[in-house]
Amino acid sequence: MPRRTSRTALDRLRTPGRLTGFLKSASICVLIAGLLSPLAQTASAAEAAAPNDYCGGQCSDILPPGENGNATLAQVLLNQAFGTQPDHAEDQLGPYANLAKGYPTLTNSTINTFFNDASFGVASDQVASTLSPAGRTDVTIVRDKKTGVPHITGTTRYGTEFGAGYAAAQDRLWLMDVFRHVGRGQLTTFAGGAPSNQGLEQQFWRNAPYSEADLQAQIDNAVANNGARGQQALADANAYLAGINSYIDTSDSGRYFPGEYVLTGHKDSITNAGTIEHFKLTDLVALASVIGALFGSGGGGEVNNAISLMAAQEQYGVTKGTEVWESFRERNDPEAVLTVHNGESFPYAAKPANAQGEALPDAGSVTTEPLVYDTSGTGADQSASAASATATANALTSAKRGMSNALVVSGKYTASGHPVAVFGPQTGYFAPQLLMLQEIQGPGISARGASFAGLSMYVELGRGQDYAWSATTSGQDIIDTYAVELCQDDYHYLYHGTCTAMDKIEQKNSWAPTTADSTAAGSYTMRVWRTKYGPVEYRATVDGKKVAYTTLRSSYLHEADSIIGFQMLNDPDYVKSPQTFQSAVQHINYTFNWFYADSTHTAYYNSGNNPVRASGVDAEFPVWAQSAYEWKNWAPATNTADYTPASAHPNSIDQDYYISWNNKQAKDYATASWGDGSVHRGNLLEDRVKKLVAAGGVTRTALVKAMADASLADLRAEDVLPDLLKVINSSTVTDSTAAAAVSKLQAWLTAGGKRTETSAGSKKYADADAIRILDAWWPLLAKGIFEPGLGTDLYTALQANLPVDESPSAAHGPTGAHAGSSFQYGWWSYVDKDVRAVLGESVQGPLADKYCGGGSLATCRDTLISTLKTAAGKTAAQVYPGDTLCSAGDQWCADSIVQRTLGGIKHYNISWQNRPTFQQVVEFTSHR
């Protein structure tokens, strides 16, 4: 019989307090021993036959830290006390991390040392287990020995989707539960009132404050508007939910559900009392709203744009100020790296000749709309206020949305004659990971790849039988800001001449201490005032009139619509060519760049519901909420409008190569985020892939090497530092401090300008001093170059549009610090253009003025040397001040990637890489 756990130990488990505090006691061993007994699930080995697979063993993928994102209470306690890992919780982290030092000697035969074999099926001698969930005879879930990835095979469509839901819950139940509560604005009530939880729910609920009726209406509309595919999606979702809920019931009765439910007070470890709530259809929409907001909703920021424009006009006068602002905005910079680089133009959101309907705020009148009211306890303390301020900034900025990269080469330039692709989404690093791997084979479905947990009824990024696809965030503008004129009071507004009440939407949350989160009791109410033009984000006056600024997103009230596109991507009878691929992703209303490769063709398409704006409306700035300035044929009840046709979206088939790292899509296609100029991290891919294509004979190995090499590059060093040193070295450097710094920077540049360890596992950077100097120098040189000419107010205002720097050790918006993704947003293009102009070099799309030294090379040199000396004098502890993970001065640790814990399992940090979280390497050898 299983050994019983002492009541004393279990009572201590239920006692509120920090998880790590009580784990130090030796009595935990007794607790663990007792809890281990109910863990085993019956599984028998069986052979899984591979379906039609045309990749010839040349499809690979990776998703750290591991497939298994669930842990029982015993496993959580073991991990916290001794660092042990549940099976398959961490086995993809090492191979992923090791590529950083292993790529220089990579060969085709060693690719799967750093990636998984992504062939369909599981060889008979590699089957770890076979499960028929809930005793069903129409579906099996086979898991392989190496990674534990679920391979779901169904004989009926219902059974297949039931299996997908069951497998998702096996691997990510706790995470799915966390994010359905994030999407509903209920995280603190569910998981505790820690400031990070408060910030997370506030950030997302502000932009998608849906009622239950709103969530259900989105389902109903998506089904009604999509015919047979809509009905199939509904049936698939219901079967998927049945699988999730079956696992909830089975794991509950078997007592092997995720241990976080005990640690957060939802379940009792002795009596098993408590409930894990079943999932319902509207939970899936809430989940989708979070993912869409994180990675697929370009736009916003019009109020910040207006503030910086007015600051420029105040500094320079209206005409010159507008010219200066436009030069920094770089709407259509001729030096920007492009994904569609064949010269084809796709005009969108261009600057109108004569802007109409602009509603710029009166100077100093803008205030951010409060979200949190009626606070008590820890809902009102200083930490909560700081978390709320950060959440507000992340929710309202147009920057720091989206990541991911892609490298795709046409077969014309490869060694085999077949296209090669290395691509994937850069979704941050979490434990468990937001994405999960799976293979799904059933009637009308045949795919392997990654899906967001809780939305995995289809593979969202992956491969089919003879094709693969992936995406990067595109960021074109589908969010507009309207100024609604107030009437009667602050909560009524004019809609087409009628004074109309705003809708008040509230979410009341309260929390109490638990074992997992000792945050003291507290509560608050989140309140959003919603208009027909979207939720209120700011208040201000315009020409003395009181207004509320609202944000209207084309995908608002349409979070469920994209399910049709993903259903098509998984259907082998639908996707048979680059054209049918493009047709499928046209049904995805979020803003993504989509890439495709099969054995013969490559393709690209930019998705999203791009609204057709009224003539004369400038998408960069707020406009009046009047019928003349609304989207064409906009229907507020359903938030539908006319959208630009598919042919107007950047698209291409069989271009020589494609690269994307969230750069500009095509000529004349404006994006919402700032920074698409002469230096962009996309250049790190462009330069390497262009060189490979010019030489020809590209292989999977060569393309992986190009990606990995770019992932370690410091963009500032590779693309801007040479010109900075050219200015400094225009005369002999006589100052010894400056000369020593220049020598170190030049040596690092000669070595490649990469942030890489001296040897694998050393946790010390080669060229550490040079890296420290540049990290300290960049913000100083940017300020030294630009603030004297721009003035402090304008220099500060422009930083609200585009931060000066995004080094690896910086925090990265929603994904936090230690997030890997770096060098997406910064002033590298401004510095590059200005310094080149001062050097007298040709600059296309120059800034409106020369700023460094007022245009004088000698004075510019003085500025650079002065700031360089200051930077060189900063200690490592000053440059890398330390945090809860890293001691002050630990440069490697400051940069390192951490799997941010969303549950009870922790993982080790790994050396910095700037690459996709989930990544595929594909080269199909044949086609159906």
N, C-alpha and C positions, 0 to 999 in steps of 0.2 A: 504493500500500500504506500501511497505517497507520504512523505514525511510532512507532518503538520508544522506550520510556522507558529512561533510563539505569539501569543496575543500581545505581549509587551511590544514586540517589534512592529506588529501591524498597527497597534495604536499610535506608535511613534510615526509611522508612515502617514497617518491621517492628520497628524498635528501640523497646523500651518507653520511654515518656515521655509527658508531657502533650501532648495533641493540639495545643493552641495554641502550644506551645513550638517545634516544628519547622516550623510553617506560616509563620513569618516569613521563611524563607529564600527567595531568589529562585529556587532550583532547583525549587520547587514548581510553577512555571509549566511546566517541562519535564515534570514528573510528570503534571500535569493534561492536557497536550497528548497524551501517550501514552495516557492512560486514557480519553479522550473517544471514541476510535474505535469501541469496541464497543457504544455506548449505544443507537443508533437501533434501533427496532423497526419493522417494516413495518406501515403502516396506510394504508388507502385511504378516501377520503371516500365517504360513502353517505348516503342519506336515511333517517331513522328516522320511521316513521309513529306518531303519537300514538294510544294506545288511548283508550277511552272516558274522557273527562275532563269532569266537570261543574262545574269551578271557574270557568270563564269567564275565565281569566287572572287570577284574584284569589287565587291561592295563592302564597305567597312563603316563602322560608326563608333561613337564613344559618348558617354553621358555620366560625368562624375556627380556625386561620389560613388553611387551604386544604385542598383535597381530597387533594393528593398528599403523602403522608407517607413515601414511600420516596425515598431518594437514593443514587445510586451513589457509589463512593469518590471519583471525580473531582468530583462535585457537592458532596459533603461538604467536600472540600478547598477548592473554590472559595468555598463559603459561609464557611468558617472564615477564609480568607485575605482575601477581598475583599467578603464580605457578599452575594454574588450568590445568587439563589434558584432552585431548580429550578422548572420550569413548574408553576403551580397550587399551589405550596407556601404562598403567602402572599397570594393575590389576594382572599381574603375577609376579611382582617384590616383593611384600610383601610376598606371600607364599614361593617364592624361598628363600628370605632372612631369613625367620623365621625358616627354617629347622635347621639353625646353633645352635639355642638354643632349638628347639623343638624335635630334634631327640631322646634324651634319653628316652622320654616317648612315643615314636611312637608305634602305634599298626596298625594292618591291616585295621581297620576301620577308622583310622585317616590319612592314607597315602594321601588321596585326600584333606586333609587340606593344604598340601604342594605341591600337584601336581594336574593336571587336569585329569578328567576322559577321557581316550582316546578311549572309545568305539566308534564303528562306528555309524554314524547317530546322530540325535538330537531328543530327546523326544518332543512330540507335545507341552507340556507346557513350553519347554525351547527354543522354536524357537523365536528369536528376529526379524528376517526379512527373506523374500524370494525374490530373484531377478532373473528375466529372462533377462540376459544381452543383450542389443541391441534388445530387443523384441524377442529373439530367443525362439523357442518352443522345442528345443532339449537339453536344459541345464538349471539348476537352481542353484543358489548359496544361500544356507541357512546358516545363521549365528546364533550361539547360544547366549543366554543371558549372560552366565557367562564370556566368554572370547572373543566372537566375531570372533572365528575361522571360516573360510569359509569351508563349506561342499559342494563340487561341485559334482553334479550328472548329468550325461549326458546320452542321449539315442543314440547318435551317437558319434563316436570317435572325429570327428571334433568339435562338439558342446562341448564335454567334455574338450578338450584342449583349445578351445576358452574361456570357463568359467574359466579355470585355469589361463590363461593370464589376463583376466579381473579382477579376484580376486587379482592376484599379483599386478597389477597396483593400485587397490583400496587400498592395504595395504602398498606398498613399491615403488611407482612410483619415488619419488625423489631419494631414495637410489639407485634404479636401474639405474637412469640417472647418478648419481655420479659415480658409478662403471663402467659403460660402458665408461665414459670419462677417468677414471683411467686406464683402460685396453688399451685405445687408446693413453695414454700419453697426454690427453687434459684437465686435471682437472682444471688447473689454468685459462684457457680461459673460461671454463664453470662456475666455482664456485668462482674464485678470487685467487689472488696471495699470500695469506697467506703462511708463511714459511711451515706450516704443509701440505698445499696442494702441494707446490712445492716438498717437500720431498716424499709425497705419490706417485705422478705420476713418479718421477724419479726412485724410488725404483722398481716399477713394469715394467716400460717401458724399463729399462736397460736390463732386462732378457727376455723380450718378445717384441722386437721392430718390430711388424708386420705391413706390409703395408696392404691396403685394399685387394690387390690381394692375399696376404698370408692368410688372414682371409677367403676369399672365397674359396681358394684352399683346406683349411682344411675341409670345409663343403663338397665340391665336393668329396674329397677322402673318407671321412667317409661314405658318402652315397654309393659311388661306391663299396666300399670294404665290405659292410655288407648286400648285397642282399635285401630281402624283409624287414628285420628289418631296414636297412638303409633308404629305401624308406618310411617306416612308421615313422621313426624318423623325416625325412624331412617334411612329412605332418603334424606331431604333432607340430613341431616347427613353421611352417607357421600358423597353426590354433592358436597356443599360441600367436604369434605376432599379429595376427588379433584381438585377445581379448585385448591385451595391448593397441593397437592403437585405438580400439573402445572406451576404457575408456578414453584415452587421449582426443579424440574428444568430448566425452560426458561431461567430467568434464570441458573441456575448454569452451564449449558453455554454460554449467550450472554455470561456475565460481566457482567451488568447487575443483579445482585442488590444489596441494600442494602450500602453501604460499611461500615456498622458491623460487619459480619461479619469484615471484614479488620482493622479497628481494634481489635476485641476478641479477635483471634487465632484465630477459627474458620475463616477462609479465608486462603490465601496469595495475595498480589497478583501474584506472578510465575507460579507454577506452577498456581494455582487449586486446589491441594491443600486438603483439609479438607472438612467436611460441614455442610450445613444440614439439620438433622433434619426429616424429614417430620412432619406433624401427625397425631394420632390422636384418636379419639373422646374419650378421657379428658382430653385437653388442653382440649377445649371445656368440660368440667365444671370443670376447674381455673380456667379463665378466668371462668366464670360465678360461681364462689365469690368471686372478687375483687370483681366488680361488685356482687354481692348484698350483700357486707359493707360496701362503700362507700356504697351508696345505698338499699338496700332491706331493712335489718334493724333495726327499731326495738326498743329494750329494753336490758336490762342495767342496770348501775349500782346494783343492790340493796345491795351491800356499802357503797358510798359513802353511799347513803341511810341505812343503819343507823348509820354512823359519825356523820353529821351529826345524826340524831335523838338519838343518845345524848349528843352534845355539847349539844344544846338541853335535854335533860332534866337534864344536869349543871348547866347554867347556871340553869335556872328551876325545877327540880323536874319530876317525871314529867308531871303533868297540864298545867301551864302550858307546859312545854317541848314537849309533843306539840302543843298548840294553836299555839304559835309556829311549829314545824316545818311543820305543815299549812298555815299561812297563807303561808309562803314556797313551799311545794310547788305551790300553785295547781292542784290536781288538776282542778277543775271551775269555774274562775273565771267569774263571771257577766258580767264585762266583757271577756272574751276575744273577739277577732274570730273568726267562724266561716265555714267554707266553705258548709255547709248552714245558712242563716240564717232558715229559715221556722219555726223553733221546734220542729221534730221532734226527738225524743230518741232517741239510740242508746246505751243504757248499755253500757259495757264497762270492765272493770278498776277498778270503783268501790271505794271504801274500805268494807270489811265492817263491820258493826255490832260484831262480836266476832271479832277476828282469831284464826285458828287456825294452829298449827304454826310460828309464827315462831321463827327461830333466829338471834337477834342475837348478835354476837360479844362476848366479854368485852372490857372497855375495854383498849385498847393491845395486843391480842393479834393483830391482823390483819397478815399479811405477804403480799406478792405472790409468787406462785409463780414461781421462776426459769424462764427459757426457754433460756438459753444456757449451755452447759457446755463443758468441755475446750477452752478457747480457746488459740490460739497466735498469735504475730505480731500483725498489725493487727486480729485478732479480739478482742484483749484490751486495746487501748490506750484512752486517755481518750475519744477521739472515738467509738469504737465503743460505749463504755459510755453516753455521752450519747445516741447514736442509739437504743440499746436502751431506755433509760429513756423517751424520747419515744414510741417505738413501743408500749411497754407502756401508757403513759397513753392513747394514741389508741385502742388496741385494747379497753381495759377501760371507757372512759367511755361513758355513755349519751348524752352531748351530742356536738355536732359531727358528727352523721350526717345527710347529705342536704341538698339545697338545692332549687332550681328554683322557677319561678312560673308562674301561669296567670291569664289574664283572659278570661272568656267571657261574652258578652252575648246574651240571647235576641233573636230577630228581632222580637219585639213592641216592642223599644225601639231598633231600628236604623233608619237612613234607608231601607234597601232592603227591609226586612221579612225579611231573611235573617240568621241568627245570624252574629256576628263573634267570632273568637277570636285572641288573641295569647298563645302559650304555648310553653314549652320547658324542658328540664332544665338545671340549673346544675351542670355537672360539672367545674368547674375549667378551667384553661387549660394545655394541654400541646402540645409539639411533638415528634412529631405528636399531634394531638388524639385522645382516647380514642374518640370517635365518628367515624364516616365517613358521608358522604352517598351515596345510591344510589337508583336506580329499578329495580324488578324487575317484569317482566311475563312471565307464563308460565301454564301450566295451573294454575288454583287460586290464583294469586298476582297481585296487582295493587296496587302501592304505591310510594310515593316517600317518603324521609325518612332518618332517622339510625339507625344501629345501632352497638353497641359492636364495635370491631375484633376479629375472630376469632369473633364470634357473629352475623354478618350474613347468615345464611341467610334471615332474614326482616327486614323493616323493623320496628324496635322502637318508634319514635316518628315519626309522620309522617302521611301522607294516603293514602286509598284513592281509588277512582273518584269517589265523591260524599260522602265523610266524611273527617274528620281527627281525630286523637287525640294526646294528650300526657299527661305524668305529672309529679307532684311527689312528693318523698319525704314519707311520712306519719308514720312514727315511732311508731305504736301498738305496744304492748308484746307482742312474741312471743318474748322471751328471759326466762327465769326463772333464779334462782340457788338452788341446793340445797346444804344443809349435809349432807355425807355423813360419818357417824361413822366414825372410823378404828378399825381393829382389827389386832392382830398387830404391825404396824409402820406407817410413814407411807405405804405403798403398797398397803395393803389397806383395804377399807371394808365396812361392813355393807350388804348389799343384801337386803332382805326377811328380815333375821335371819341371813343367811349371810355369813361373812367371805369376801370376794371380792377377787381380785387386780385391781389397776388394769392397764390395757393401757399399755405403754410404746411410744410412737411417736417415732421419731427421724429427723432429717434431718441428715446430715453434709455440711458444705460447706467447700470450700477454694478459694483463689484465688491468683493471681500477677499481677504487673504486666503491663499491656498498653499499647499506644499510647493507647487511649481512657481508660484508668484506671491511673494510675501508683501506686495504693495498693500498698504492699509486701505481700509474701506473708503469708497468715494463714489461719486455719481456726477453726471451732467446730462444735459439735453443738447443734442445737435439739432439745429433748426436751419432750414433752407427756405428762402422765399422764392417761389418759382413763378415765372411768367410764361406766356406763350412763346417768348423768345429765349427760353431757357432759364436756368437758375441765376439769381443775383450774385455777382462776385465782388463788385465794388459799388460805391456811391460817390457822387461828385456833383459839381455844378457845371453846366455848359452855357456860356453867355448868361450866367446868373440864374439859369433855371435848374431846379433840383432834378437829378436823374439817377437812375440805377443802371449800372452797366451789367448786362447779362451775357452769358456765353451760349451759343447755339452750335451744337455739333451734329453733323449730318448722320452719324451713327447713333445719336441719342434716341432712345426708344426703339433701337434696332439692333440690340446686342445679339439677338438670336439669328439674324438673317444670314450670317456667314456660314451657318451649318450646311447650307446647300452646296457651296463651293467645296467644302471639305469632303462631303459625301461623294461628289463627282471625282475628286482626286483619288479616292480610294477604289473607284469603280473601274475595273480593267476593261469593261465594255464601253466606257465613255472616253477615257484618256488613251488615245492610240497614236497621237502625233503632237507636234508642238502647237498646232492650231487648236486641237481639242483641249490641250493643257491651258492655253490662254483663255479659252472659253470658260473653263472650270473656274479659274481664279477671278474672272470677271464677276463672279457671284459672291466674292468676299468684299464686304463693304469697309473693312478696316484698311488703313494706309500701310501697305507693304510693297516691297519689291520682290517679285517671284521669279525664280530661276528653275530651268528645266534642262535635263540631259537624257538622251537615250543613246542607242548605239550609233546613230547617224546624225542626229540634230541636237541643237541647243536652242533655247528660247528664253525670253524675258518679258515680263508684263508688270506694270505698276497698277495695283488695285486701290480701290477706295471710292466711295461715293463723293465725287467732286461736285459740289453744287454749282449751278449756273448762276452767277451773281448778276445783279441788275447792272445795266450799262453805267459806267462811270464810278462804280464802287471800288475803292482801293481796299483790298483784303488786309492790308497792313494796319489799318486804323479802325477805331469804333465808328459806326454809322448810326444815324437816327433810326429808331424803330418805327418806320413808316412804310406804307405799302410800296412806295416808289423805290425803296432800297432793300426790299426783301429778296430772297432767292426766288428765281423764276418758278411760278406755279407752286409756291410753298403752301402746304396745308398744315397748319399748326397742330391740329388734333392728332395727326399721325406723324408729324415731322417728316413729311415727304416733300420732294421738290423735283425739278428737272436736274439731271446730272449730266456732266459732259459724256459724250459717247465713248465707247471703248477705243475707237480709232484715235481719239485725242489724248489718250493716256500713253506715256512712253512705252513702247513695245518694240520687239525686234525678234527675228528668227535668224539663226546661223551667222550672227556677227562673229568676227574672228576670235574675240574673247569678250567676256564680261567680268567686271569687278564691281563690287559694292561694299562699302563700309559706311553706309548711311550718308554717302555723298550725294551731290546733285545728280538727278536722274538723266536729264537730257537738256539740250540747248533750249532756252526760253521757258523752261519749266521751273517755276518758283517754288521753293520749299518754305515752310513756316519758320523753321529754326534758322538762326544766324550762323555764319561761319563757313558758308560754301564759297571759299575764295581760292587763292593761289596755293595755299598750303592746307591740306586736309589729310586726315589719316588714310583716306582712300588713296592718296598718292603712294603710300607705302606698298599697297597692292599693285597699283597701276604700274609703277616703275619696274617691279619685279616680273610681273606677268608679261608686260610688253616686251621685256628683254627675252623671256623664254620663247614667246611666240616668234619673235624675230629670228631666233636661232633655229626654231622648229624641233620636231622630235620630242615634244613634251610628254612626260610620263606622269603617272600618279605620284611617284616619288618626288619628281621635280616640283610638282605643284604643291604637295604637302610641305616641302622644304621652303618654298616661297612664302607660304602662309606662316610657317613657324618662324622664319627669319623676321618677317614683318611683325610678328607678335611680340618680339623682344626689342624692337626698335623704339628709341626715343624720338618721336616725330620732330621735336624742337631741334635735337642734335642733327638729325639726318637732313632736314630740309631748311633750317633757318640758321643754325650755328655757323655754317661756312661763310655766309655773308656777314654775320656779326664779326667773325674773326677777320674777314677781309677789311672791314672798317678799322678795327683795332690795329691791324698790321699795316695799315696804310702809311704809318710812320713807325719807327723803332720804339718798342715799349721799353721805357727806361725804369719805370717803377718796379721794384723787385717783387712786390706782392702780386701786382697785376701780371707781370711776366711769368711768374710761377703758375698762376691760374691759367693763363693762356696756354702754357706748355702742357698742362694736364688735360685741358679741353681738347687740344689738338691731337694729343696722343690717343685719347678716347675716340675721337672722330676717325682717326686713322685705323683704329681697331674695329670700327663699324658702328660706333655710337649706340651700342645695345646695353640693356640693363640685364646682365646675365651673371650667374654665379661663377666664381673662380673654378669650381668643379662641382659636380652633382652632389647636392646635400651639404655644401660648405656653409650655406647661409651667409655668405659674404660676397659682395659684388666685386668683380673685376672693375678696375677704374672707379672705385668707390668715391674717391675724392672729387673726381671730375663730375660724377653724377650729383654729388652733394652740392657742388658749386653751381651747376646749372639749375638744380631745383631751387636753390636760394636766389639765384640771379634772375630767373625769368620774371617773377612779379616785380622785382625792383627795376629791371630794365624797361619793362612795359610802362611802368609808372613814370620812369625818368624820361622816356621817349615822348609819351603822349600827354601827360597831365599838364605840362607847362603850356602847350598850345591849345588843348581842349578846355582847360580850366577844370577845377575840381568838380564842379557840379555836373558838367557834361561827362567827364571821365567816369564819375560814379554812376550816372544814369545809364551809360552804355554798358556797364558791367552787369546791370540788371537784365539786359538783353543777351549778353554773351560774357560768361566769366573769363577772366584773363588766362586762367590755367586749369588744367585737369591732369595733373601728374598722377602716377599710380597710387601714391600715398594719400591722395585727396579723397574726400567723400564723394559719392556719385549718386546724388538724388535718391530716388526710391530704393535703390539697391544698397545704399549705405557705403561705408568705407570698406577697404579690403575686397573690392568688387571686381578687380581685374580690368574691366573696360576703362580705357584711358585715352586721352588725346582726341576725344570727339569734339569737345567744345573748348575754344581758347582763342587768343589773339595772335596765333602764329601767322595767319595770312596778313594781318595788319602790319606786324613787325616786318615780315618779309617784303611786302610791297613798299613800305616806307624806307627801309634800309637800302633796298635796290634803287629806289628813286634818288636817295641821297648820294649813292655811289655813281649815279649818272647812267644806270642801266635802263634798258627798255622795260616798261611796265604797262601791260594792258589792263585797263580798268583800275587806274591808280586811285589812291586816296585824294581827296580834294585839296589837301595841303601836304607839304613836307613837314614832318613833325620832329624827327630826331635832330636836335641841335638847330631847329628852325630852318633846316635845309642845308646847313653848313657842315661839310664833312669833318672839319677839324673840331667843331663844337659837338657834333654827334659822337665823335670818337671820345671826347672828354667825358660825355655822359655815360657811354658804355664802360669806359675804364673806371670811372668813379663808382658806378653801381657794381661792377665786377669786384672791385676791391672790398666793398662792403659785404658782398655775398661770400667771398673767399674767407672773410673773417668770422663768418657764422659757424658755430660748432654743429656737429651732427645732432646733438641734443636740442639745439635751437631749431634746426631745420626739420627734425623728426621728433616732435615733443613727446611721443608715446601715448598710449591709450590703455584700455583694459587688457589688451593682449600683449602689447609690445612695450618694452622699456624705452625710455627716452634715449635717442641716439642710435637705436637699432634700425639701420637703414633697410636691410633686407626684410625685416619683419614689418616695417611700416608699409612697404610695397606689397607684401605677401597677400595671397588670396585665402580668404576664410569662407568655409561653408557656413553661412549664417544660420544659426539654429532656429528652426520653427517647431521643433519638438524636443524630445529628451536626449537624442543621440548627438554627440559631438565628434568632430573629425579634426585631424591635424591641418595646419595651414601649409600651403604649398608656395613655391616660388612664383613670382609674378609672370603671367603671360597675358597678352591682349588678344584673345581669340574666342571663337564661339564656345558656349557651354556644351551644347550638343553639336556634334560635327559629323558630317559624312564625307567619305572619300569614295567616289564611284566612277566606274568605267564599264559600261555595258558592252558585251561582246557580240550580241545578236539581238534580234527583234522578232516579235511574233509575225 
